[in-house]
């Protein structure tokens, strides 16, 4: 059994999980890590094909990341894909402060209606492109944006006074979402003290990057206690890559092949493009890799991806049984959401769906938590009173 804190509480106690894939909107698709391929660029065509494949293969969600690099901006991309998919949710990364909050609420509610509620939101609190501010100020700004979003989605009026925003708007109807009981779920990741407090107070799913089971368990326990301090419970998720093959030897060989053409300087250049490249979470992963043997930070968790990638830097590597058993250990710990990816993303999406996905007991967290209505809800854009 995995290391588990019996005192930790989670919002969804049932052992069902939301399994998401990742669409490479931000230049992150390779056959050999750090060696760009023209046909794997972050075009609408390539990124859209990944989303449609994940939808058809039965994934419950897909992460659409955000960064100021060549690629697709997640909100307009999600709007386009909402009309091209059938059952999959989209987890849209949104950097707080980029868009005036009432208009951001309206952007999100518009996509939520197009997708008939198949939408979740990944809260990003990093610096905006070209700025560098104190982390506490970034979290204060993010907190204000979230509070305004919640007013837009749940109240008749918008009345907010803060450090960054002072808003009095007599009606919130233009921003009312399709989803009910609070609107789209908010996912959030970050391990600095300010990040943890923000998530405990306002968000629904705390996302973690790969670390050892012991460290992940400690974080779940800490976050569970922090949320309880606000009278809340949250769920937990893991963002991690995966390399699954019919045998462990084949999987480890695929991992080695992935970095076989990587130039160390090029890897550092790619990492430096991301706004989160010096975040506490990235530095903790770098520390674990530096202490590891052959880049494996524990059994079946290989950190080689982090040599040319900011953010999530490790992969589960193994045969189908080994990958499945590792996921069961994470589920025992309290994980209820997984966001997987691999290189190239379309190929690995299909391999995981073939070898592991059908064995997992899955759900959509917005369904499990009562956000997605069974029938068309009464909103200003459905059959609510037209004022």
C-alpha positions, 0 to 999 in steps of 0.5 A: 500500500502507498503512504496514506494519511488517514486524517486527510479528507477529500471532497470525493471519497469514492474511488472513482477518478477523472482521467484527462489528457493534455493538448500541446498548445504551447509548443510542447510536442516532440518525438525527441525531446528538445528537437522540434518537428514541423509536423508537431507544431502547436497549430490548430490542426495538431492540437485539435487532433489531440483533443478529438482523439482524447474525446473519442478514446473516452478521456473525461477531460483535457488540459489546455495550457497557457503560456506566451509562446507560439501556439494556441491561446486556450480560451478561443481554442476551447471555444472552437473545440467545444463544437467539435467534441461530444463528451470530453470536458476541457480544462482551460488554463486562465492566467488571472489578471490578463482579462478584465474579470467580468469579461473573463467570467463572460468568456468562460460562461460563453464557452460553458454554454457552447459546450453544454457544461463540458468546461473546467478552469485551471487557475494560473497565478504566474506573472503576466508576460513581460512583468515580474511582481512579488508572489504575494501580490500575484496571489492577491490579484488572483484571489480578487479575480476568483472572487469576482468570477464567483460573484458573476456566476452566483449573484444577481449583482457584482459588488467588489472592492479590493486592491486591484478591482473596484466594481459595482455592476447592477446585473450579472446576467451576461456572465451566468454559466451553463453549470450550476451550484457555483459554476465551472470547477476551479483547478489550481496548482502551486506549493508556495505558502500563498498558493496553498492558501489561495487554493484552500480558500477558493478552489475545488481541485488541487493539482500536484506535479510529480514527487515521491509518494511521501512528499505527495502524501504530506502535501495532501494532508497539509492542503486538507487541513488548510481547506478545513480551516475555511470550512471546506473540502477539496479534491486532489489531482496529479499532473504527470507524463506516462510511458506505457508499453507491453513490457517494462524494458520497452517502456524504459527504452522509450524513455531513453529514446525520448531524451537521446538527442537532447542537448543540455543547453537547448533543454535549459533554453526551452525550460526558460521560456515558461513563466513558471520555470523558477517556481517552487514546484519546478525547483522541487522537481529539479532537486529530486532529479539531482538526487536520483539515480538514472533520473528515477526519483522512485520506482517507475517515476522517471524525471528525465522530461524535466531536463527540457520542460518546465512544469510537470517534469516526470513520467510513470514508466512501465508495463500496463500492470505496473502503470495501473498499480502505480495509479492505484497507489495514488488513488489510495492516497486520495488522488481523484484526478489525473492529467496525463501526457506523453511524447508525441502526445497523440501516439501516447494518448492512444497507447494509454487508452489501449493499455490502461484507461479501460481498467480505471473506474472513471467519472467527471468531477463536475458531474460527481460534484453536482455542477453539470445539470442533467437537463438544460438549466434555466439561464439567460442564454437558455430559457430564462427570462429575457430582460 
